[in-house]
């Protein structure tokens, strides 16, 4: 589990999303990502949820449907975990 947390942290750092706590800042940053980066982020969020079950059903569905607000909500939760 620690390795998966480290992988998630590294991806968030790489994408400029680590330590952001404002959904609007996260949303603005997500809008600048390429499709490949979005795919990597989506997979990481789904893996994180599968292992931790920390993401609620509405946010999970939003991630599945590529809703940036749902991505932002999930990233806020993950960043809180790393504090």
C-alpha positions as CSV (number, residue, x, y, z in Angstrom):
1,X,0.0,0.0,0.0
2,X,2.8,2.4,0.8
3,X,4.2,1.9,-2.8
4,X,0.8,2.8,-4.3
5,X,0.7,5.9,-2.1
6,X,4.1,6.9,-3.4
7,X,3.1,6.3,-7.0
8,X,0.0,8.4,-6.5
9,X,2.1,11.2,-4.9
10,X,4.7,11.1,-7.7
11,X,2.0,11.4,-10.3
12,X,0.3,14.3,-8.5
13,X,3.7,16.1,-8.2
14,X,4.4,15.5,-11.9
15,X,1.0,16.9,-12.9
16,X,1.3,19.9,-10.6
17,X,-1.6,18.8,-8.5
18,X,0.2,17.8,-5.3
19,X,-0.6,19.9,-2.2
20,X,-3.3,21.9,-4.0
21,X,-6.4,22.1,-1.7
22,X,-8.7,24.4,-3.7
23,X,-11.0,22.5,-6.1
24,X,-11.0,25.6,-8.4
25,X,-7.1,25.5,-8.6
26,X,-7.2,21.8,-9.2
27,X,-9.8,22.2,-11.9
28,X,-7.8,24.9,-13.6
29,X,-4.7,22.7,-13.6
30,X,-6.6,19.7,-14.9
31,X,-7.9,21.7,-17.8
32,X,-4.3,22.1,-19.0
33,X,-3.5,18.4,-19.0
34,X,-3.1,16.4,-22.1
35,X,-5.3,13.4,-22.8
36,X,-2.5,11.0,-21.9
37,X,-2.0,12.8,-18.6
38,X,-5.8,12.7,-18.0
39,X,-5.8,9.0,-18.6
40,X,-3.0,8.4,-16.2
41,X,-4.7,10.5,-13.6
42,X,-8.0,8.8,-14.0
43,X,-6.4,5.3,-13.7
44,X,-4.6,6.5,-10.5
45,X,-7.8,7.8,-9.0
46,X,-9.6,4.6,-9.8
47,X,-6.8,2.5,-8.2
48,X,-6.7,4.7,-5.2
49,X,-10.5,4.4,-4.7
50,X,-10.3,0.6,-5.2
51,X,-7.7,0.2,-2.5
52,X,-9.0,2.8,0.0
53,X,-12.7,3.1,-0.8
54,X,-12.4,6.8,0.1
55,X,-14.3,8.2,-2.8
56,X,-18.1,8.5,-2.7
57,X,-20.3,7.0,-5.3
58,X,-21.2,10.4,-7.0
59,X,-17.6,11.3,-7.3
60,X,-16.7,7.8,-8.5
61,X,-19.3,8.1,-11.3
62,X,-18.0,11.6,-12.2
63,X,-14.5,10.3,-12.5
64,X,-15.8,7.5,-14.8
65,X,-17.5,10.1,-16.9
66,X,-14.5,12.5,-17.0
67,X,-16.1,15.2,-14.9
68,X,-13.3,17.6,-13.9
69,X,-15.1,18.6,-10.7
70,X,-15.2,15.0,-9.6
71,X,-11.5,14.7,-10.4
72,X,-10.8,17.8,-8.2
73,X,-12.9,16.4,-5.3
74,X,-10.9,13.2,-5.4
75,X,-7.6,15.0,-5.6
76,X,-8.5,17.1,-2.5
77,X,-9.2,13.9,-0.6
78,X,-5.9,12.3,-1.7
79,X,-3.9,15.4,-0.9
80,X,-5.4,15.5,2.6
81,X,-4.2,11.9,3.0
82,X,-0.6,13.0,2.3
83,X,-0.6,15.7,5.0
